[in-house]
Amino acid sequence: MSKGYHERVIVEVKLSSNAKFLDGLTAQLPTYLHAENARHGVFVLIKVGEHEKKLKRIAKVHRTLRKDGKPIPDLIVIDATEKLAASRLKGFFDYDADAAE
């Protein structure tokens, strides 16, 4: 419970691997907003694997809620999938500036 603030922002964070990730946007966050009497919410989805279908689904639900004129939270997707280190990107750094002179 929050106390002593005039404006509150409620943030709900879910991993894309969570089977009930969509509930965070459609049920949990709205409940928290109401309970805290907050006007603004942010739903953060952390992409931790190849979950493209889930990402498309949540984007579609978010658009639908917006079209219905319902107050909806901001949607932020963070790509936390493992990436190659820059030193392992083959061919990208093969240009030899000294040899070009």
C-alpha positions in Angstrom: 0.0 0.0 0.0 1.3 3.5 -0.9 0.9 6.4 1.4 1.8 10.1 1.2 1.9 10.6 -2.6 -0.4 12.8 -4.6 0.2 10.8 -7.8 1.0 7.2 -8.1 2.1 5.0 -11.0 1.6 1.3 -10.6 4.0 -0.9 -12.5 3.3 -4.6 -13.2 6.2 -6.7 -14.5 5.8 -10.1 -16.1 8.2 -12.4 -17.9 7.1 -13.6 -21.3 7.6 -17.2 -20.1 4.7 -16.7 -17.5 1.7 -18.6 -18.7 -0.6 -15.9 -17.2 1.3 -12.9 -18.5 -1.8 -11.5 -20.1 -3.7 -11.4 -16.8 -1.2 -8.9 -15.6 -2.4 -6.4 -18.2 -6.1 -7.2 -18.2 -6.9 -8.1 -14.6 -4.1 -7.6 -12.1 -2.9 -4.1 -13.0 -6.4 -2.7 -13.3 -7.2 -4.2 -9.8 -4.0 -2.6 -8.4 -4.9 0.8 -10.0 -8.3 0.7 -8.4 -7.0 -0.4 -5.0 -4.4 2.3 -4.9 -6.6 4.9 -6.4 -3.9 5.5 -9.0 -4.6 7.0 -12.4 -1.6 5.7 -14.3 -0.2 2.3 -14.8 2.7 0.7 -16.7 2.8 -2.9 -17.8 6.3 -4.2 -18.4 6.7 -7.5 -20.3 10.3 -8.9 -20.2 10.9 -11.0 -23.2 13.1 -14.0 -22.0 12.7 -16.3 -25.0 11.2 -16.8 -28.4 7.7 -15.7 -27.5 6.7 -13.8 -30.7 3.1 -15.1 -30.6 2.7 -13.9 -27.1 4.1 -10.5 -28.0 1.7 -10.2 -30.9 -1.2 -11.3 -28.7 -0.5 -8.7 -26.0 -0.1 -6.0 -28.5 -3.4 -6.9 -30.1 -5.2 -6.9 -26.7 -3.6 -3.6 -25.8 -4.8 -2.1 -29.1 -8.3 -3.5 -28.5 -8.5 -2.0 -25.0 -7.4 1.3 -26.4 -10.0 1.2 -29.2 -12.7 0.4 -26.6 -11.9 3.7 -24.9 -10.9 2.0 -21.6 -8.2 3.5 -19.5 -5.2 1.3 -20.2 -1.7 1.2 -18.9 1.4 2.0 -21.0 2.9 -1.2 -22.5 6.7 -1.6 -22.4 8.5 -4.7 -23.8 12.1 -5.2 -22.8 14.0 -7.7 -24.9 16.2 -9.6 -22.4 17.0 -12.5 -24.7 20.7 -13.5 -24.8 22.6 -11.7 -27.5 26.1 -12.4 -29.0 28.8 -10.3 -27.5 30.2 -7.7 -29.8 33.5 -9.5 -29.9 31.8 -12.6 -31.3 30.1 -10.9 -34.2 31.9 -12.4 -37.1 32.6 -10.2 -40.1 31.2 -7.1 -38.6 34.5 -5.8 -37.3 36.8 -7.3 -39.9 37.5 -4.0 -41.7 41.1 -3.0 -41.2 41.4 0.8 -41.4 45.2 0.7 -41.4 45.3 -1.6 -44.5 42.9 0.8 -46.4 45.4 3.7 -46.2 
